[in-house]
């Protein structure tokens, strides 16, 4: 039996529109095994469309039993999509990060947060008629808030938003719905997460 991994999030964690093996947490676990970290495939608590409060409820319903040797968190895009302010996001994200830390046995080097990608670059966003510049600005504010909260808790924050902006409009990087990432995009995300995680794994936990 390997080391347990808990992945928390929304469509970006469950991998809407891709095969399970293409999800970025699955790719990350496989990459860590390749360097000798005996990490299990993740237990995933994530559903397409979930906001921060819905993820909280999902965690309550699943009641995962820690400690986990890795916990990842990627949440917030649906809060932004539904028009919630960054001031509403901050306390909800903080509460989820604190839960993630508790699931990791209060070991900050075993927790990883990914930034929210910019869905405003996708064909779906173009067709929606929404202000794509405003989407980007709002997501930047969300990500800045999350990064600051992670810094306060000594948790690694992995910025993948630039990857979404660079490649997120390319057909090969998108699922069939023209909104969610493809496995190819998730590969870019997991590679960046892997570069951070393997360094964290070398640090002593406390």
C-alpha positions in Angstrom: 0.0 0.0 0.0 1.4 3.4 -1.0 1.2 6.9 0.4 -2.3 8.4 0.4 -3.0 11.5 -1.7 -6.1 13.7 -1.5 -7.0 16.0 -4.3 -9.7 18.6 -3.7 -11.3 20.9 -6.2 -13.8 21.2 -9.0 -13.9 20.4 -12.8 -10.2 21.1 -13.1 -9.4 18.4 -10.6 -11.9 15.8 -11.6 -10.9 16.4 -15.2 -14.1 17.2 -17.0 -14.1 15.7 -20.5 -10.8 13.7 -20.1 -10.1 10.1 -19.2 -9.1 9.5 -15.6 -5.5 8.9 -16.4 -5.3 12.4 -18.0 -6.3 14.3 -14.9 -3.4 16.4 -13.6 -3.5 14.8 -10.1 -3.3 11.3 -11.7 -0.4 12.5 -13.8 1.3 14.1 -10.8 1.1 10.9 -8.8 2.5 8.8 -11.6 5.4 11.3 -12.1 6.2 11.1 -8.4 6.2 7.3 -8.5 8.7 7.5 -11.3 11.2 9.2 -9.0 10.6 6.7 -6.2 7.8 8.4 -4.2 5.4 5.5 -3.5 2.3 7.7 -3.9 -1.1 6.2 -4.4 -3.4 7.5 -7.1 -5.4 10.3 -5.6 -8.6 10.1 -3.7 -10.5 12.9 -5.5 -13.2 15.0 -3.9 -14.2 17.3 -6.8 -17.2 17.9 -9.0 -17.7 20.1 -12.1 -19.3 23.3 -11.1 -18.4 23.3 -7.4 -17.8 26.5 -5.6 -15.8 26.8 -2.4 -18.8 26.2 -0.2 -19.9 23.3 -2.3 -16.5 21.7 -1.9 -16.8 22.2 1.8 -20.0 20.3 1.7 -18.5 17.6 -0.5 -15.7 17.1 2.0 -18.2 16.9 4.8 -20.2 14.3 2.9 -17.1 12.1 2.0 -15.5 12.5 5.4 -12.0 11.5 4.2 -9.7 10.1 6.9 -6.2 11.4 7.1 -3.5 12.0 7.5 -2.6 12.1 3.8 1.0 12.4 2.5 -0.1 14.9 -0.2 -3.1 17.2 -0.4 -3.8 19.4 -3.4 -6.3 22.1 -3.7 -7.6 24.0 -6.8 -10.8 25.9 -6.3 -12.5 29.2 -7.0 -13.3 29.4 -10.7 -17.0 28.8 -10.1 -17.1 31.4 -7.4 -15.8 33.9 -9.9 -18.1 32.6 -12.6 -21.1 33.2 -10.4 -20.1 36.7 -9.7 -18.9 36.4 -6.1 -16.4 39.0 -4.9 -12.8 38.3 -3.9 -13.8 39.4 -0.4 -16.3 36.5 -0.3 -13.7 34.1 -1.7 -10.9 34.9 0.8 -12.5 33.4 4.0 -13.9 30.4 2.2 -10.5 29.6 0.6 -8.8 30.1 3.9 -11.1 27.6 5.6 -10.5 25.1 2.8 -6.7 25.5 3.0 -6.9 25.0 6.8 -8.8 21.8 6.2 -6.2 20.7 3.6 -3.5 21.3 6.2 -5.4 19.3 8.8 -5.8 16.4 6.3 -2.0 16.5 5.8 -1.3 16.2 9.5 -0.5 19.9 9.7 2.6 19.4 7.5 2.7 22.4 5.2 5.2 20.8 2.8 2.6 18.1 2.0 0.1 20.6 0.8 0.0 22.1 -2.7 -2.3 24.8 -4.2 -2.7 25.5 -7.9 -3.9 28.8 -9.2 -7.1 29.2 -11.1 -6.7 29.1 -14.9 -8.1 31.9 -17.0 -11.2 30.4 -18.8 -11.7 33.8 -20.5 -9.2 32.7 -23.2 -11.4 29.8 -24.3 -13.7 29.5 -27.2 -16.5 29.0 -24.7 -15.8 32.4 -23.2 -15.7 34.0 -26.6 -19.1 32.6 -27.5 -20.6 33.5 -24.1 -20.3 37.2 -24.8 -18.9 37.9 -21.3 -16.2 40.5 -20.9 -13.1 38.4 -21.1 -10.8 41.2 -19.9 -12.9 41.5 -16.8 -12.8 37.7 -16.3 -9.0 37.9 -16.4 -8.8 40.8 -13.9 -11.2 39.0 -11.5 -9.2 35.8 -11.6 -6.0 37.7 -11.1 -7.6 39.1 -7.9 -8.7 35.7 -6.7 -5.3 34.2 -7.4 -3.5 37.1 -5.6 -5.7 36.5 -2.6 -5.0 32.7 -2.6 -1.3 33.2 -3.0 -1.2 35.6 -0.1 -3.1 33.2 2.1 -0.9 30.3 1.1 2.2 32.4 2.0 0.7 33.1 5.5 0.4 29.3 6.0 3.8 28.4 4.4 2.0 26.4 1.7 3.3 26.2 -1.9 1.3 28.1 -4.5 1.8 26.8 -8.0 0.9 29.4 -10.7 -0.5 27.7 -13.8 -2.6 30.7 -15.0 0.1 31.8 -17.4 0.0 28.4 -19.1 -3.8 28.7 -19.5 -3.4 32.1 -21.1 -0.6 31.0 -23.4 -2.2 27.8 -24.6 -5.8 27.8 -23.4 -7.3 28.8 -26.7 -5.6 26.0 -28.7 -7.8 23.2 -29.8 -5.4 20.5 -28.7 -5.4 22.0 -25.2 -9.1 21.8 -24.8 -11.7 19.2 -24.2 -14.6 18.9 -26.7 -16.7 21.5 -24.9 -14.2 24.2 -25.8 -13.9 25.2 -22.1 -12.2 22.6 -20.0 -8.6 21.6 -20.4 -7.5 18.5 -22.3 -5.1 15.9 -21.0 -2.4 17.8 -22.9 -3.0 21.0 -20.9 -3.1 19.0 -17.7 0.3 17.6 -18.6 1.7 21.2 -18.5 0.0 21.8 -15.2 1.3 18.6 -13.6 4.8 19.2 -14.8 4.9 22.6 -13.0 3.3 21.0 -9.9 5.8 18.2 -10.1 8.8 20.6 -10.1 7.5 22.1 -6.9 6.4 18.9 -5.2 9.6 17.0 -5.6 11.4 19.9 -3.9 8.9 19.9 -1.1 9.3 16.1 -0.7 13.0 16.6 0.1 12.2 19.0 2.9 11.8 17.7 6.5 8.1 17.8 7.6 7.1 19.2 10.9 
